[in-house]
Amino acid sequence: MARKRRGGPKRADAKQRVKTARGRSNSSTRWLQRQLNDPYVQEAKRVGYRSRAAFKLIDIDDKYRLIRRNMRVVDLGAAPGGWCQVAAERIGPEGRIVAVDLLEFDGLRGVDALVGDFHEAETQEAVRARLGGHVDLVLSDMGASATGHAATDHLRSAALAEAAFEFATEVLADDGAMVVKLLQGAEEGAYVARLRERFAKVDRMKPPASRDRSAEMYIVARGFRDAADV
Ligand SMILES: C[S@@+](CC[C@H](N)C(=O)[O-])C[C@H]1O[C@@H](n2cnc3c(N)ncnc32)[C@H](O)[C@@H]1O
């Protein structure tokens, strides 16, 4: 089957305005207005992706060609399932995805989904048990809700990225890859340096689908090496 290039939307349609409703705060009115005017939200709806985040994985994978047929993939912070949809399309019916999130989300064909906090050992153990062996690709789009305090949000994001990396070192097959979200900040350099000790290539990418005003970026690490080979 040909690789689908669904790409991002081309242009925004005429702006929609949202009236401030009684009981709706200014920030939720602004959020709603942003959603209604966001071409990625509109495109996700049109093509049936569960989240605009799906386009970020498309951007990343179209650049780095990480996802291949029949791969075994783990998706951390998977709800509502946009990345799972993209990964499932690209690995095909013989591939396998184990996904985990704090939140429950609707099932998807070919995706084995678990609910749990990835910071907890028992959640990681449950994911490992479902994997039953090595994987080719670890995806982590985990993100805690924003506090609005940049340094705090960065540290929370770094803790999730660290948990994803530690887990990846246990489950990745030789030459495997990892994509992880990180909000930019003080820990970024040290984190990338740690990844460089275990992966042959480590790149940072801000996908076009990622909002300019967001501090998020993605780290793409390829060529995993087992500790014994480092
Ligand atoms: C940006 S969303 C992921 C979107 C998803 N990639 C998609 O395409 O639909 C981030 C997710 O990370 C999850 N998350 C945050 N902290 C987590 C944790 N400690 N364990 C598991 N999931 C977590 C959130 O519940 C949220 O659903």
The ligand as a MOL file (V3000), in Angstrom:
LIG
                    3D

  0  0  0     0  0            999 V3000
M  V30 BEGIN CTAB
M  V30 COUNTS 27 29 0 0 0
M  V30 BEGIN ATOM
M  V30 1 C -0.6710 15.9730 23.5650 0
M  V30 2 S -1.5170 14.6360 24.2740 0 CHG=1
M  V30 3 C -1.1140 13.3060 23.1970 0
M  V30 4 C -1.8010 13.3600 21.8700 0
M  V30 5 C -1.6170 12.1000 21.0630 0
M  V30 6 N -0.2350 11.9280 20.6340 0
M  V30 7 C -2.4900 12.1100 19.8420 0
M  V30 8 O -1.9780 12.1960 18.7340 0
M  V30 9 O -3.7180 12.0070 19.9820 0 CHG=-1
M  V30 10 C -0.5530 14.2730 25.6780 0
M  V30 11 C -1.0490 13.0910 26.4640 0
M  V30 12 O -0.0940 12.7460 27.4640 0
M  V30 13 C -0.8150 12.1340 28.5090 0
M  V30 14 N 0.0090 12.0610 29.7250 0
M  V30 15 C 0.4990 13.0790 30.4610 0
M  V30 16 N 1.1650 12.6190 31.5320 0
M  V30 17 C 1.1040 11.2660 31.4610 0
M  V30 18 C 1.5880 10.2200 32.3130 0
M  V30 19 N 2.2490 10.4900 33.4320 0
M  V30 20 N 1.3350 8.9350 31.9610 0
M  V30 21 C 0.6310 8.6600 30.8240 0
M  V30 22 N 0.1400 9.6150 29.9940 0
M  V30 23 C 0.3720 10.9040 30.3000 0
M  V30 24 C -2.0240 13.0410 28.6580 0
M  V30 25 O -3.0760 12.3940 29.3470 0
M  V30 26 C -2.3540 13.3650 27.2180 0
M  V30 27 O -3.3860 12.5470 26.7190 0
M  V30 END ATOM
M  V30 BEGIN BOND
M  V30 1 1 1 2
M  V30 2 1 2 3
M  V30 3 1 2 10
M  V30 4 1 3 4
M  V30 5 1 4 5
M  V30 6 1 5 6
M  V30 7 1 5 7
M  V30 8 2 7 8
M  V30 9 1 7 9
M  V30 10 1 10 11
M  V30 11 1 11 12
M  V30 12 1 11 26
M  V30 13 1 12 13
M  V30 14 1 13 14
M  V30 15 1 13 24
M  V30 16 1 14 15
M  V30 17 1 14 23
M  V30 18 2 15 16
M  V30 19 1 16 17
M  V30 20 1 17 18
M  V30 21 2 17 23
M  V30 22 1 18 19
M  V30 23 2 18 20
M  V30 24 1 20 21
M  V30 25 2 21 22
M  V30 26 1 22 23
M  V30 27 1 24 25
M  V30 28 1 24 26
M  V30 29 1 26 27
M  V30 END BOND
M  V30 END CTAB
M  END
